[in-house]
Amino acid sequence: MDYIKLELNINPKKPWTEIIINDLAEIGFESFTEEDSKLQAYIPVNEFNKEEIDIIADRYKRESCEISFKKVVIPHQNWNETWESDFSPVEVDKKLIIYAPFHDINTSEYEHSVVIQPQMSFGTGHHQTTYLLSKAILDLDIKNKSVLDVGTGTGILGILAAKLGAKDIFGTDIETGACENAVENIERNEVTNFTVKEGDIDVVPEQEFDIIFANINKNVLKAHLPSYSVRSHKDGLLLLSGFFESDISELEEAAKKSKFNLHDSLTYETWAVMILKKL
């Protein structure tokens, strides 16, 4: 799949950058980086709608915020090169190292290590939400637990769960390329109890899991909450991410309707993780 990189100049940057990221996430943008004072936002070509971007730009112009942007199409075949050039090892609390096969890493210095071949799949550990979820998972008792990883991307979270002793892991992703990449990374990490299936929440068996990970976007999470409830043991844990700290209250209220109570939350650079417990 081809992607579009939208390069945005936002003036002034604060507080508007965080607010505009939230708006872009609502219309399908999947990931964001900041480089050379510019915000870079990524979306599949078939989901890009210039009129929606113009509406956002006009809205904030009335608030004395100037937005200019440039669209760059990134062909599918260029993603591997893009990831490799940008992907440096990621360290989480000196307990976990996430690295690529082309890195020279002494993994004995860390309690845990995950090797990820970076491709177009979301989830190398660089994004704040993947980092936060990895941090939260490291503090969980996962040994002999069943795990569901919704929106698995590269498979990084499920692989980490396996290395922490999970009994079995089931992962899903709506992207064919992500599923293929996850399977490759599962094999690369010599994990044998992690199954990946292409599709949305409807492809997940209606069994009860001990722990569910879901790193998607706020609207999808809210729509999925009843399905997570059906697939969660009593006292089971649900870890949600892919949204901003400012969205926690809204998601907490939605989760209560599906019999989840907020147990804890973590934040990092305005992004958030919620740890919920099934009643």
Backbone bond lengths (Angstrom), bond angles and torsions (degrees), N, CA, C in turn:
res aa  C-N    CA-C-N  psi(-1)  N-CA   C-N-CA  omega(-1)  CA-C   N-CA-C  phi
1 M - - - 1.455 - - 1.525 109.65 -
2 D 1.347 115.47 134.43 1.456 119.90 174.54 1.530 109.71 -78.74
3 Y 1.328 115.73 150.30 1.455 121.49 178.24 1.520 110.08 -121.70
4 I 1.316 115.73 159.26 1.459 121.98 171.50 1.517 108.21 -111.91
5 K 1.318 115.40 130.67 1.460 121.01 170.82 1.521 107.21 -101.89
6 L 1.329 115.82 120.66 1.447 121.09 177.62 1.526 108.12 -100.72
7 E 1.330 116.45 118.14 1.464 121.25 178.66 1.525 108.20 -98.64
8 L 1.336 116.17 116.70 1.458 120.84 -174.95 1.519 111.59 -114.73
9 N 1.318 115.78 133.59 1.464 122.70 168.03 1.519 107.04 -99.92
10 I 1.329 116.44 121.82 1.460 121.73 -177.85 1.526 108.48 -119.83
11 N 1.329 116.47 125.56 1.457 120.66 -177.87 1.538 110.25 -137.52
12 P 1.346 116.86 117.72 1.468 128.32 -0.21 1.532 111.54 -78.48
13 K 1.329 116.08 155.97 1.461 120.51 -176.58 1.526 111.78 -69.43
14 K 1.353 116.13 -38.82 1.461 119.95 -179.23 1.519 109.74 -108.24
15 P 1.336 117.40 136.91 1.472 127.48 2.65 1.515 113.50 -92.74
16 W 1.359 116.68 12.75 1.459 120.28 -164.44 1.519 114.31 -73.31
17 T 1.349 118.51 -29.92 1.468 118.93 -175.75 1.532 111.25 -58.95
18 E 1.322 116.95 -48.48 1.472 120.09 -179.37 1.526 111.16 -61.53
19 I 1.319 117.08 -41.50 1.462 121.18 -178.51 1.521 110.62 -65.66
20 I 1.333 116.53 -41.71 1.467 120.75 -178.45 1.529 110.74 -70.40
21 I 1.327 117.59 -36.07 1.468 120.01 174.50 1.526 109.85 -57.00
22 N 1.320 116.19 -43.53 1.465 120.59 179.85 1.531 110.47 -60.47
23 D 1.340 116.65 -44.18 1.469 120.54 178.86 1.527 111.33 -62.91
24 L 1.324 116.98 -41.83 1.462 120.80 -179.53 1.528 111.03 -66.36
25 A 1.328 116.98 -38.41 1.469 120.24 177.49 1.522 110.76 -61.92
26 E 1.328 116.33 -34.51 1.465 120.77 -179.59 1.523 111.95 -66.87
27 I 1.342 118.28 -24.55 1.470 119.96 -178.51 1.526 111.91 -106.08
28 G 1.340 116.72 18.69 1.461 118.84 169.28 1.502 117.63 109.11
29 F 1.339 119.30 -3.22 1.462 119.53 177.55 1.524 109.11 -70.47
30 E 1.330 116.68 134.89 1.459 121.97 -168.29 1.521 114.85 -97.97
31 S 1.319 118.04 -31.92 1.460 119.64 -177.73 1.526 109.90 -151.78
32 F 1.342 114.90 159.65 1.451 121.19 -172.71 1.525 109.84 -141.46
33 T 1.325 115.81 142.00 1.460 121.54 172.27 1.523 107.71 -137.94
34 E 1.323 116.41 161.66 1.459 121.14 174.97 1.513 108.51 -122.72
35 E 1.317 116.19 127.33 1.461 121.30 -177.93 1.524 108.81 -147.17
36 D 1.345 115.94 133.83 1.470 121.41 -179.97 1.530 111.30 52.51
37 S 1.328 115.65 42.19 1.465 124.66 178.16 1.532 113.22 66.91
38 K 1.332 117.38 7.61 1.465 120.91 178.39 1.529 110.16 -105.40
39 L 1.335 115.59 145.76 1.459 121.02 172.11 1.517 107.84 -88.96
40 Q 1.330 117.00 130.60 1.455 121.33 176.97 1.528 108.37 -115.67
41 A 1.321 115.60 124.70 1.457 121.74 -176.66 1.528 109.15 -122.34
42 Y 1.346 117.11 140.03 1.460 121.79 -173.13 1.529 110.51 -119.03
43 I 1.340 115.16 136.67 1.463 121.39 -179.67 1.536 108.87 -148.87
44 P 1.356 118.64 143.73 1.469 119.61 174.17 1.522 110.51 -58.64
45 V 1.328 116.15 143.65 1.468 121.43 -176.84 1.526 111.72 -54.13
46 N 1.336 116.78 -41.62 1.463 119.12 -174.97 1.527 113.76 -73.10
47 E 1.339 117.44 -6.20 1.465 120.21 178.44 1.530 112.39 -107.21
48 F 1.327 116.69 -2.31 1.469 120.02 -177.06 1.518 110.60 -78.06
49 N 1.337 115.81 133.26 1.459 121.93 179.03 1.527 108.00 -135.76
50 K 1.333 116.64 105.00 1.468 120.81 -176.05 1.529 111.85 -60.64
51 E 1.332 117.48 -34.09 1.461 119.75 -179.09 1.533 111.07 -60.96
52 E 1.328 116.92 -36.55 1.460 119.95 178.38 1.523 111.34 -66.54
53 I 1.328 116.50 -36.03 1.465 120.27 177.77 1.524 110.19 -67.91
54 D 1.329 116.10 -41.58 1.466 120.11 178.85 1.529 110.87 -62.14
55 I 1.328 116.98 -38.45 1.469 120.95 179.33 1.524 110.23 -63.10
56 I 1.353 116.12 -43.47 1.467 120.34 178.29 1.525 110.55 -62.40
57 A 1.341 116.41 -45.42 1.470 120.61 -179.29 1.530 111.13 -61.37
58 D 1.340 116.79 -42.35 1.466 120.77 -179.93 1.529 110.77 -67.07
59 R 1.335 116.15 -37.98 1.465 120.32 -178.96 1.527 110.84 -59.95
60 Y 1.337 116.78 -45.43 1.459 119.00 -175.72 1.518 113.13 -82.68
61 K 1.325 116.11 -18.17 1.466 118.75 173.23 1.523 109.81 -61.49
62 R 1.337 116.37 -35.92 1.468 120.91 177.85 1.527 111.90 -68.53
63 E 1.354 115.78 -17.17 1.470 121.18 178.16 1.528 111.29 -99.98
64 S 1.343 116.55 17.20 1.473 122.96 -179.99 1.524 112.55 65.68
65 C 1.328 115.90 34.00 1.466 121.66 173.88 1.522 108.45 -119.17
66 E 1.318 116.93 122.41 1.462 121.70 -179.07 1.529 109.85 -95.32
67 I 1.313 115.73 130.13 1.469 121.32 178.97 1.522 108.92 -126.61
68 S 1.324 116.18 124.85 1.464 121.25 169.93 1.519 107.38 -123.74
69 F 1.334 116.73 151.86 1.467 118.03 -176.52 1.527 111.50 -149.24
70 K 1.323 113.64 156.84 1.461 122.20 176.95 1.522 108.32 -129.93
71 K 1.318 116.76 137.07 1.465 122.42 -179.03 1.532 110.04 -100.93
72 V 1.336 115.82 130.29 1.464 121.10 177.47 1.526 108.08 -126.58
73 V 1.330 117.31 125.15 1.467 121.47 177.48 1.524 109.39 -86.88
74 I 1.333 116.05 127.98 1.462 121.63 179.21 1.531 107.78 -110.63
75 P 1.342 117.72 106.76 1.462 120.00 -179.91 1.523 111.91 -61.63
76 H 1.315 115.27 150.99 1.468 122.18 -178.97 1.527 111.94 -50.09
77 Q 1.338 116.47 -44.44 1.462 119.67 -173.51 1.527 113.19 -68.09
78 N 1.333 117.04 -13.94 1.462 119.64 -179.12 1.521 113.45 -91.69
79 W 1.322 117.73 -4.70 1.459 119.14 -175.16 1.522 112.37 -65.15
80 N 1.321 117.41 -43.10 1.470 119.07 -179.06 1.518 111.40 -57.52
81 E 1.330 116.28 -45.40 1.467 120.33 179.78 1.527 110.42 -63.51
82 T 1.338 116.19 -39.90 1.462 120.34 179.66 1.521 111.04 -62.93
83 W 1.338 116.38 -47.43 1.463 120.28 179.90 1.530 110.76 -61.69
84 E 1.320 117.03 -46.06 1.469 119.64 -176.31 1.517 111.39 -62.12
85 S 1.327 116.64 -39.07 1.462 118.79 -177.82 1.528 111.34 -70.39
86 D 1.340 117.17 -26.75 1.467 120.85 -176.21 1.522 113.86 -98.55
87 F 1.326 117.44 -15.36 1.463 120.99 -168.51 1.522 112.12 -88.21
88 S 1.320 116.38 109.66 1.462 121.61 172.42 1.523 107.73 -110.33
89 P 1.340 119.11 157.56 1.471 121.03 -179.27 1.526 111.65 -57.28
90 V 1.315 115.78 146.64 1.464 121.97 -179.69 1.520 108.88 -117.66
91 E 1.323 116.31 127.31 1.456 122.04 179.58 1.528 108.84 -108.10
92 V 1.337 116.66 132.61 1.462 121.51 179.77 1.526 108.60 -117.78
93 D 1.313 116.06 107.66 1.472 122.92 176.70 1.533 113.64 53.13
94 K 1.299 117.12 28.86 1.466 122.14 -179.32 1.536 112.94 57.96
95 K 1.352 115.63 13.05 1.462 120.46 177.93 1.525 111.80 -102.50
96 L 1.333 115.71 -29.77 1.460 121.47 -172.72 1.523 109.57 -131.80
97 I 1.336 116.27 137.83 1.457 121.49 171.87 1.529 107.83 -120.65
98 I 1.322 115.89 127.87 1.461 122.72 176.15 1.520 106.53 -109.64
99 Y 1.303 117.21 122.23 1.467 120.00 -173.48 1.529 110.37 -145.43
100 A 1.319 115.25 169.64 1.465 121.94 179.90 1.520 110.18 -105.48
101 P 1.342 117.98 161.02 1.465 120.60 -179.25 1.523 113.46 -58.48
102 F 1.338 117.78 -25.44 1.464 120.24 -177.38 1.530 112.63 -86.86
103 H 1.357 117.70 1.17 1.462 120.69 176.86 1.524 110.71 -89.96
104 D 1.313 116.48 146.38 1.461 122.59 174.86 1.523 107.99 -98.15
105 I 1.348 116.37 96.94 1.460 121.78 -172.60 1.527 110.06 -122.95
106 N 1.331 116.23 134.28 1.461 121.28 171.66 1.530 107.47 -89.71
107 T 1.331 116.96 92.61 1.466 121.07 -173.86 1.526 112.33 -69.82
108 S 1.344 118.29 -15.06 1.467 120.51 -179.59 1.530 112.06 -66.65
109 E 1.324 116.34 -13.98 1.465 120.10 179.74 1.528 112.15 -79.77
110 Y 1.329 116.85 -5.97 1.461 121.39 -175.91 1.528 110.49 -124.35
111 E 1.333 115.55 152.97 1.461 119.74 176.91 1.522 111.24 -67.44
112 H 1.331 116.22 -36.75 1.460 120.88 -176.48 1.525 109.72 -138.73
113 S 1.320 115.93 151.39 1.458 120.40 177.00 1.527 109.28 -143.50
114 V 1.332 114.83 144.72 1.464 122.01 176.63 1.518 107.35 -132.63
115 V 1.332 116.54 126.42 1.455 120.84 178.25 1.526 108.56 -102.02
116 I 1.331 116.27 125.92 1.458 122.71 -175.74 1.519 109.19 -126.01
117 Q 1.331 116.77 121.73 1.458 119.87 171.23 1.519 107.63 -77.90
118 P 1.331 119.09 110.33 1.464 120.52 -174.59 1.519 111.79 -71.40
119 Q 1.320 114.90 122.44 1.453 120.74 173.37 1.515 107.49 -131.57
120 M 1.320 118.44 -153.67 1.458 119.00 -174.94 1.520 111.83 -76.20
121 S 1.350 118.39 -9.25 1.455 120.27 -177.80 1.514 111.51 -68.10
122 F 1.320 114.81 141.56 1.463 120.61 178.75 1.521 108.91 -76.06
123 G 1.321 117.76 133.38 1.455 119.86 174.16 1.510 114.51 126.77
124 T 1.321 118.63 55.26 1.466 120.74 175.57 1.517 111.57 -97.65
125 G 1.326 116.69 -4.42 1.454 120.41 -176.95 1.516 112.57 97.81
126 H 1.350 116.67 -12.82 1.458 119.35 -178.32 1.521 112.07 -75.27
127 H 1.327 116.47 -35.64 1.457 117.20 -179.43 1.524 109.82 -70.24
128 Q 1.326 115.89 145.27 1.464 120.86 -174.96 1.525 112.51 -55.74
129 T 1.343 117.41 -37.13 1.465 119.31 -176.21 1.528 112.09 -70.42
130 T 1.333 117.15 -39.63 1.470 119.66 177.87 1.518 110.11 -67.24
131 Y 1.322 116.47 -40.39 1.467 121.02 176.23 1.523 110.34 -59.66
132 L 1.343 116.83 -47.72 1.462 121.36 -178.46 1.523 111.39 -62.47
133 L 1.330 116.91 -43.31 1.467 119.72 -179.96 1.524 110.72 -65.60
134 S 1.321 117.46 -40.99 1.466 120.14 177.09 1.527 110.06 -59.16
135 K 1.326 116.53 -42.97 1.461 122.09 178.96 1.531 110.47 -61.41
136 A 1.332 116.51 -44.67 1.463 120.64 -179.59 1.522 111.41 -66.24
137 I 1.328 117.04 -40.79 1.465 121.37 -178.04 1.526 110.80 -64.86
138 L 1.328 116.63 -36.72 1.464 120.31 179.65 1.529 111.95 -60.41
139 D 1.330 116.75 -25.73 1.461 120.55 -177.97 1.530 113.08 -93.35
140 L 1.334 117.26 1.09 1.462 120.89 -179.47 1.524 111.45 -93.44
141 D 1.334 114.59 155.24 1.465 120.44 169.90 1.520 107.35 -90.76
142 I 1.323 116.17 100.66 1.466 121.29 -174.37 1.530 111.69 -104.28
143 K 1.300 117.39 -9.71 1.468 120.75 -175.41 1.532 110.84 -55.45
144 N 1.344 114.42 127.17 1.467 123.45 177.97 1.525 113.80 64.36
145 K 1.337 117.29 20.43 1.461 121.47 178.37 1.531 110.57 -97.87
146 S 1.328 116.00 150.40 1.469 121.26 172.73 1.527 108.01 -89.73
147 V 1.342 116.18 137.80 1.465 121.22 -172.30 1.527 110.27 -129.74
148 L 1.334 115.83 137.58 1.461 122.88 171.71 1.520 108.10 -113.37
149 D 1.337 116.75 127.75 1.468 122.45 -178.27 1.530 108.03 -118.02
150 V 1.342 116.24 98.11 1.471 121.67 -176.15 1.528 109.30 -89.63
151 G 1.341 116.31 128.14 1.464 120.18 -175.04 1.507 110.29 72.74
152 T 1.327 115.61 52.37 1.475 121.57 -168.46 1.520 114.32 -65.21
153 G 1.350 118.74 -25.94 1.469 120.27 179.45 1.513 111.87 61.33
154 T 1.321 117.39 -119.08 1.471 121.20 179.03 1.523 112.40 -77.05
155 G 1.357 117.22 -7.82 1.461 120.90 -176.72 1.514 113.41 88.39
156 I 1.326 117.30 5.43 1.461 121.01 -171.18 1.527 113.46 -58.00
157 L 1.340 117.93 -42.68 1.465 119.85 -175.88 1.525 111.46 -71.26
158 G 1.325 116.41 -41.46 1.460 119.70 177.18 1.515 112.34 -65.48
159 I 1.331 116.26 -38.19 1.465 120.78 177.14 1.521 109.95 -63.53
160 L 1.334 116.67 -43.16 1.461 120.15 177.41 1.524 110.43 -61.04
161 A 1.329 117.24 -42.25 1.470 120.74 178.37 1.523 110.77 -60.25
162 A 1.331 116.45 -41.51 1.469 120.02 178.62 1.518 110.55 -61.89
163 K 1.318 116.65 -41.63 1.468 120.25 -178.81 1.532 112.04 -70.08
164 L 1.342 115.58 -19.78 1.455 119.83 177.00 1.532 111.99 -91.70
165 G 1.343 116.00 4.91 1.460 119.50 172.48 1.510 116.65 101.50
166 A 1.353 118.42 14.09 1.457 120.28 178.29 1.526 110.73 -57.78
167 K 1.333 115.39 146.10 1.468 120.37 -179.12 1.520 110.76 -70.66
168 D 1.329 116.80 -48.14 1.466 121.43 177.12 1.523 108.48 -156.89
169 I 1.340 115.60 153.10 1.461 122.07 -177.88 1.521 108.33 -131.96
170 F 1.344 115.71 135.39 1.459 121.88 174.11 1.518 107.23 -120.34
171 G 1.345 116.75 125.12 1.460 120.72 -178.05 1.515 111.82 -121.50
172 T 1.339 116.11 149.20 1.463 121.08 176.29 1.525 109.78 -132.24
173 D 1.327 114.87 155.90 1.463 121.00 169.99 1.517 107.46 -157.06
174 I 1.321 117.04 145.43 1.464 120.10 -178.00 1.525 111.72 -81.58
175 E 1.348 117.81 -11.53 1.460 121.86 -178.29 1.526 111.17 -97.74
176 T 1.338 116.40 127.98 1.469 120.86 178.48 1.527 110.66 -59.01
177 G 1.337 116.83 -45.59 1.458 120.23 -178.34 1.510 112.93 -62.53
178 A 1.337 116.58 -36.85 1.464 119.93 178.45 1.521 110.56 -65.44
179 C 1.326 117.08 -43.68 1.470 120.22 179.58 1.525 110.79 -61.83
180 E 1.320 116.43 -42.74 1.465 119.95 179.34 1.524 110.53 -63.42
181 N 1.330 116.62 -42.15 1.453 121.33 179.72 1.527 110.89 -66.35
182 A 1.344 117.00 -39.71 1.471 120.65 178.34 1.520 110.71 -61.65
183 V 1.317 116.83 -44.06 1.469 120.49 179.91 1.531 110.38 -61.53
184 E 1.339 116.32 -42.16 1.469 120.17 178.13 1.529 110.85 -61.46
185 N 1.326 116.61 -42.98 1.466 119.87 -179.32 1.524 112.14 -70.35
186 I 1.315 117.04 -33.60 1.470 120.96 175.44 1.524 109.92 -60.29
187 E 1.330 115.70 -46.48 1.465 120.11 178.51 1.522 110.79 -66.10
188 R 1.323 116.54 -38.98 1.473 121.54 -178.59 1.533 110.90 -62.22
189 N 1.324 116.76 -32.04 1.464 121.52 179.69 1.530 112.85 -93.85
190 E 1.334 115.97 7.05 1.465 122.58 177.55 1.525 112.14 56.72
191 V 1.335 114.66 39.65 1.458 121.31 175.68 1.528 108.58 -94.32
192 T 1.315 116.73 133.50 1.477 120.31 -174.24 1.527 113.51 -118.24
193 N 1.325 118.18 -1.95 1.466 119.96 -175.69 1.532 112.73 -119.09
194 F 1.345 115.82 31.94 1.465 122.18 -176.48 1.527 107.84 -125.51
195 T 1.340 116.16 112.90 1.459 122.72 179.47 1.519 109.75 -104.86
196 V 1.341 116.97 134.62 1.463 121.78 179.39 1.518 109.38 -119.61
197 K 1.337 115.76 135.97 1.461 120.51 178.05 1.523 109.16 -132.26
198 E 1.324 116.78 136.66 1.458 121.11 178.91 1.523 110.33 -74.49
199 G 1.332 116.14 134.88 1.459 120.37 176.76 1.509 112.12 140.21
200 D 1.325 114.75 -178.75 1.460 121.54 -179.30 1.532 108.90 -92.57
201 I 1.312 116.84 -164.25 1.458 121.66 -175.39 1.523 112.24 -60.08
202 D 1.346 117.99 -23.82 1.463 121.04 -177.66 1.523 113.22 -68.48
203 V 1.345 118.78 -15.87 1.470 119.92 179.28 1.532 111.75 -87.83
204 V 1.330 116.83 -3.26 1.470 120.71 -179.89 1.524 109.49 -81.63
205 P 1.319 118.32 130.96 1.469 120.15 177.46 1.530 110.43 -56.90
206 E 1.327 117.21 144.06 1.467 120.74 179.65 1.518 109.82 -82.84
207 Q 1.326 114.54 57.61 1.455 121.16 172.91 1.518 107.58 -106.31
208 E 1.309 116.79 168.03 1.460 120.38 179.30 1.526 109.57 -96.94
209 F 1.336 115.63 129.27 1.458 122.68 179.28 1.532 109.49 -103.34
210 D 1.328 115.13 153.09 1.468 119.70 176.06 1.524 111.85 -76.49
211 I 1.355 116.10 -37.15 1.469 121.31 -176.70 1.525 108.55 -140.12
212 I 1.339 115.80 136.67 1.466 121.41 176.94 1.528 108.66 -123.44
213 F 1.350 116.14 131.69 1.464 122.39 172.34 1.522 107.31 -107.78
214 A 1.331 117.78 137.28 1.465 120.97 174.03 1.516 108.76 -145.65
215 N 1.318 116.13 107.95 1.463 122.63 179.55 1.521 107.34 -114.66
216 I 1.329 115.37 84.84 1.471 119.91 -175.17 1.533 106.99 -129.37
217 N 1.336 119.25 -136.89 1.455 119.71 172.98 1.519 109.21 -119.87
218 K 1.317 115.91 164.65 1.460 121.52 -169.79 1.519 113.23 -55.28
219 N 1.324 117.99 -45.89 1.459 120.21 -175.86 1.520 112.28 -66.33
220 V 1.335 116.89 -39.34 1.465 119.96 177.61 1.524 110.04 -66.96
221 L 1.324 116.87 -41.35 1.461 120.23 178.57 1.528 110.90 -58.71
222 K 1.324 116.74 -45.70 1.467 120.26 -179.91 1.531 110.92 -61.91
223 A 1.330 116.73 -40.48 1.464 120.16 179.31 1.526 111.66 -67.69
224 H 1.327 116.93 -31.48 1.471 122.07 -177.06 1.529 113.62 -82.51
225 L 1.326 118.67 -18.13 1.459 120.78 -171.16 1.533 114.04 -51.41
226 P 1.343 119.96 -44.68 1.472 118.47 177.53 1.534 112.81 -60.04
227 S 1.351 117.03 -35.46 1.472 120.49 178.50 1.524 110.99 -70.78
228 Y 1.336 116.84 -37.45 1.464 119.44 175.95 1.526 110.12 -62.52
229 S 1.323 116.23 -37.88 1.461 120.30 -179.37 1.524 111.18 -63.76
230 V 1.329 116.33 -44.26 1.468 121.09 178.69 1.522 111.15 -61.38
231 R 1.338 116.38 -32.48 1.461 121.05 -173.95 1.539 113.11 -99.55
232 S 1.313 116.80 17.17 1.461 120.34 -177.73 1.522 111.05 -120.34
233 H 1.342 116.58 133.79 1.460 121.95 173.47 1.524 110.41 -62.66
234 K 1.323 117.24 155.26 1.456 120.80 168.07 1.533 107.66 -58.37
235 D 1.318 117.08 133.25 1.465 124.38 -175.03 1.528 113.01 70.29
236 G 1.335 116.39 7.70 1.461 119.74 175.63 1.523 110.64 -69.65
237 L 1.332 116.24 158.24 1.467 121.14 -177.71 1.526 111.01 -104.12
238 L 1.326 115.64 141.20 1.454 123.68 175.38 1.520 107.97 -123.60
239 L 1.343 116.81 118.31 1.461 122.35 178.97 1.521 108.31 -106.14
240 L 1.332 116.20 116.58 1.459 121.96 -178.46 1.522 110.30 -111.70
241 S 1.337 116.07 140.95 1.456 120.85 172.38 1.520 109.22 -156.43
242 G 1.363 114.61 174.39 1.453 120.08 -176.02 1.516 111.11 111.14
243 F 1.328 117.22 16.40 1.460 122.24 -175.79 1.531 109.45 -143.16
244 F 1.318 115.68 177.64 1.460 120.98 -175.89 1.527 111.81 -97.31
245 E 1.323 114.65 160.29 1.458 121.06 177.75 1.525 111.12 -53.77
246 S 1.314 116.53 -35.46 1.463 121.07 -178.94 1.524 113.20 -68.40
247 D 1.343 117.56 -12.74 1.470 121.58 -179.34 1.528 112.84 -92.35
248 I 1.324 117.91 -4.50 1.466 120.45 -173.12 1.531 111.77 -59.48
249 S 1.307 117.94 -46.65 1.471 120.85 -176.77 1.524 111.49 -61.27
250 E 1.331 116.25 -42.68 1.472 120.36 179.55 1.517 111.25 -62.78
251 L 1.330 116.68 -44.14 1.460 120.07 179.89 1.525 111.78 -70.71
252 E 1.324 116.77 -33.75 1.467 119.50 177.87 1.528 110.59 -62.11
253 E 1.327 117.07 -43.30 1.464 120.40 178.53 1.517 111.67 -64.28
254 A 1.348 116.34 -41.35 1.469 120.20 178.56 1.526 110.74 -65.43
255 A 1.330 117.03 -38.84 1.467 121.41 -178.63 1.525 111.57 -65.76
256 K 1.330 117.29 -35.76 1.468 120.56 179.42 1.522 111.33 -59.58
257 K 1.336 116.70 -34.88 1.466 120.88 179.62 1.524 111.89 -67.25
258 S 1.339 116.31 -20.22 1.469 121.45 177.91 1.525 111.46 -107.20
259 K 1.329 116.07 21.27 1.468 122.91 173.27 1.531 113.77 68.39
260 F 1.341 115.74 36.40 1.455 121.16 172.74 1.530 109.10 -117.38
261 N 1.312 116.87 135.09 1.460 122.04 173.11 1.521 110.00 -109.92
262 L 1.333 115.92 143.03 1.462 120.32 178.54 1.525 109.57 -69.44
263 H 1.332 115.54 123.98 1.462 122.27 -179.82 1.529 110.83 -98.89
264 D 1.352 116.16 -39.40 1.461 120.73 -178.71 1.530 108.53 -165.53
265 S 1.319 116.42 166.23 1.463 120.83 175.22 1.521 109.32 -148.34
266 L 1.321 115.70 152.40 1.459 122.96 176.75 1.515 108.04 -128.62
267 T 1.329 117.83 147.24 1.454 121.03 177.37 1.517 110.14 -134.00
268 Y 1.329 114.55 152.34 1.460 120.96 179.67 1.516 108.23 -157.44
269 E 1.321 117.15 116.34 1.464 122.86 178.21 1.533 111.23 51.36
270 T 1.297 116.90 49.08 1.471 127.98 176.85 1.522 114.48 76.95
271 W 1.348 119.21 -11.11 1.464 121.98 177.20 1.527 109.44 -88.26
272 A 1.341 116.60 163.20 1.454 119.38 -173.16 1.523 113.14 -142.33
273 V 1.333 114.61 156.88 1.466 124.08 169.18 1.522 106.89 -127.07
274 M 1.318 116.36 134.80 1.452 121.76 173.67 1.519 109.51 -111.65
275 I 1.318 116.40 134.13 1.469 122.21 174.65 1.518 106.47 -110.88
276 L 1.326 116.39 113.50 1.448 122.14 -176.18 1.518 110.48 -114.74
277 K 1.335 115.69 154.11 1.469 120.52 179.71 1.531 108.84 -120.63
278 K 1.335 115.51 136.36 1.473 121.56 -179.57 1.530 109.83 -77.15
279 L 1.338 115.93 130.81 1.458 121.25 179.37 1.534 110.84 -77.06
